[in-house]
Amino acid sequence: MDWAEDLKATARTAGADLVGVADLGPFKTRETRLPPHVLERFPKAISVAVHLDDTIIESIEEAPTHLYAQHYRTVNATLDHLTAELVQWITSQDCSAYAIPASQIVDECNLLGSISHKAVARLAGIGWQGKSLLIVSPQYGPRIRLGTVLTDMPLTFDKPLKNRCGTCKECAKACPASAIKNVRTEGRYANREEALHFSRCVEQTRTFKTRLGIEAQICGVCIRACPFGRNARGKSPDRGHV
């Protein structure tokens, strides 16, 4: 039995704005800090996304705001509650599942979680990997936060989306650290450094955290800049941005 439609309906009822199912077969070991036996047990992943508040994102100009920092924490809590509900529903169907915390860092030096929510979301068709390395969804652009549930439930996989960044360089122009290299990709970048001067991005977020006292290592400037986010609900950006 394929549970995909029932699962997606359950996820939306629990608060997900977007949901997709990923095949973890092509997943790379560098995209997870989980023990190998975990991926062997859970060959599929459910990616869920919650749309960030547009008014709050629009308030970001050259630096993150305290309002955005609070919203960031609130949405992370929402995602953790949502994924916990999905695990409960899946186990009620006599299948197994494991929720990955929305914003858990297990490698402070490299700012890595136990799994790459963005890599899972790309495989699940939530969006494509943008030049900022953020997932860009057709509906909301990068104005989303992501959660992940690993499972062995029989589910039909979704497919990755075609990259639609094209020649747009709005995120690169807006980046306060000049960290985004404006490099195009058809599918995924081989590594972070192909797309970003990653150390610049990290240092900038640390500076914001210390200088602004926002208690979160965040930025958000490239999120606000993306034309797909400003043109919500799948409306294409102006021709000059694609």
Secondary structure as GFF3:
##gff-version 3
##sequence-region A 1 242
A	DSSP	alpha_helix	4	13	.	.	.	ID=ss1
A	DSSP	beta_strand	18	23	.	.	.	ID=ss2
A	DSSP	three_ten_helix	29	31	.	.	.	ID=ss3
A	DSSP	alpha_helix	36	41	.	.	.	ID=ss4
A	DSSP	beta_strand	44	51	.	.	.	ID=ss5
A	DSSP	alpha_helix	54	58	.	.	.	ID=ss6
A	DSSP	alpha_helix	66	92	.	.	.	ID=ss7
A	DSSP	beta_strand	97	100	.	.	.	ID=ss8
A	DSSP	alpha_helix	117	123	.	.	.	ID=ss9
A	DSSP	beta_strand	128	129	.	.	.	ID=ss10
A	DSSP	beta_strand	135	136	.	.	.	ID=ss11
A	DSSP	beta_strand	144	151	.	.	.	ID=ss12
A	DSSP	alpha_helix	170	174	.	.	.	ID=ss13
A	DSSP	alpha_helix	192	195	.	.	.	ID=ss14
A	DSSP	alpha_helix	198	212	.	.	.	ID=ss15
A	DSSP	alpha_helix	221	225	.	.	.	ID=ss16
A	DSSP	alpha_helix	227	230	.	.	.	ID=ss17
A	DSSP	three_ten_helix	239	241	.	.	.	ID=ss18
###
